[in-house]
Amino acid sequence: MSERKRERPDDYFKDWKQREALAEGMIPIVGRLSRERNVKCYVYGKSLVNRSVLEIMKDHRYVRQVEENELSEFETFPVLEELAKLDLGPAHIDIGRLAVNYFDHGHGKDQSLAEFVQEQVAYLIGATEKPVDEPRDVVLYGFGRIGRLMARILIDKTDGGESLRLKAIVVRKGGAANDLMKRASLLRRDSVHGAFAGTIRVDEERQSFVANGNEIKVIYASSPDSIDYTEYGINNAIVVDNTGVWRDSEGLSLHLKSKGVSKVILTAPGKGDMKNIVAGINNDIIEDTDTIISAASCTTNAIVPPLKAMDDEFGIVSGHVETVHAYTNDQNLIDNYHKADRRGRSAALNMVLTETGAAKAVAKVLPQLDGKLTGNAIRVPTPNVSMAILNLNLSRPTDKESLNEFMRNMALHSSMRKQIDFSNSPEVVSSDFVGSRHACIFDAQATIVNGTQAVLYMWYDNEFGYSCQVYRILEQMAGIKYATYPKEG
């Protein structure tokens, strides 16, 4: 932003109430644009769709941290009003960046706001091209931590049902008489991520539950190739396999033998020559003919974006990645037998030193770093949000301020802005990042630089942030592409 600073209000309470009223006025406009025109509005990458008044105000406040000047509802509300007057086609529009470009960067200094907005989004006016020709069916194979979060994301983004539609989940019969009710209850309430945003009803007769109007069939099966999805009205579906049972192309191809399935995404590192994709980094290698791909691991998704950024700018000679990872279902709650070393000890009571393949997996996404990284992991007694510590030896020296500014710009203005978030607070802890939609969050306060040696600290919601990365791949596999402001690429 420019050096212009907003004047301190004489009456903070009056100022708050005025901005609160503007945020409240945004809600119906954002809702109409989303439902009627398939136009999604954002503030610096944070969606305004289905957000409360206070959440919208917090989204504006966030910009102060990253742009060093507060973005106000006084500026974004009139931008939103001008957008609503236009005949916009389907798009994702960042009204925060529109407002900053006009009010702070002075890009529209010789224009009225209406003229500036119309000129900036001229390529979206009158556009009729849909993000995808036909809505695409999605099936979640497995309904554990990632499966349920994927369901939440898919339901939240259904809107008019013109893009992706969650049609079914596939699970093994649990054995309880009220199995369906239990599945729905786990979606309704989550100890980490809170209550489901909406309503869920169970239809025992139709063997489904209905979440925010989306009827989701619950299919019981013991193998991927034993289902005729067309019997459930499901066709040309993309299956998201959350089980981790099948990790190679041969095993995952069993899904393709079931009628009604056309593509498969694995939410774990793929073995063999399977494409391991990190959204925002190497998703350009996905081809229309690909039927099976891997979304890699949560840790790989967290470390690859900052590693690529650092390698592009400074060059990485070598490095070590240490992950401080939340415990998972693979560990025991109390001491008991486990086939893996150390994982049999209580996850809730111990730090558990274990291996991670994330450092080696980086080479599948960034071949130029093959053999340059080592890695290890420590599982710690927290249920979600992990940290990756990148200890890097660089090709050229730098300093903390320059490195932090570089990463701030990557988080705000690069093609990786959906993957890398930026934090400059000295008080944040892991629970502050529950629900982050980014692959990782760069902690600027923790950066250590000594010439060519740099230590970077990256937080990541290993559940929800990773699920958002999977969703981005899912959209691409379905052929969904929105026009955006600012333009991508």
Buried (B, 14 or more C-beta within 10 A) or exposed (E): BEEEEBEEEEEEEEBEEBBBEBBBBBBEBBBEBBEEBBBBBBBBBBBBBBBEBEEBBBBBEBBBBBBEBBBBBBBBBBBBBBBBEBEBBBBBBBBBBBBBBBBBBEBBEEBEBBEBBBEBBEEBEEBEEBBBEEBBBBBBBBBBBBBBBBBBBBBBBBBEEBBBBBBBBBBEEEEEEEBBBEBBBBBBEBEBBEEBEBEBEBBEEEBBBBBEEBBBBBBEBEEBEEBEBBEBEBBBBBBBBBBBEBBBBEBBBBBBEBEBBBBBBBBBBBBEEBBBBBBBBBBEEBEEEBBBBBBBBBBBBBBBBBBBBBBEBBBBBEBBBBBBBBBBEEBBEEEEEEEEEBBBBBBEEBEBEBEBEBBBBBBBBBEEBEEBBEBBBBBBEBBBBBBBBBBBBBEEEBEBEEBBEBBBBBBBEBEBBBBBBBBBEEEBEBEBBBBBBBBBBBBBEBBEBEEBBBBBBBBBBBBBBBBBBBBBBBBBBBEBBBBBBEEEE
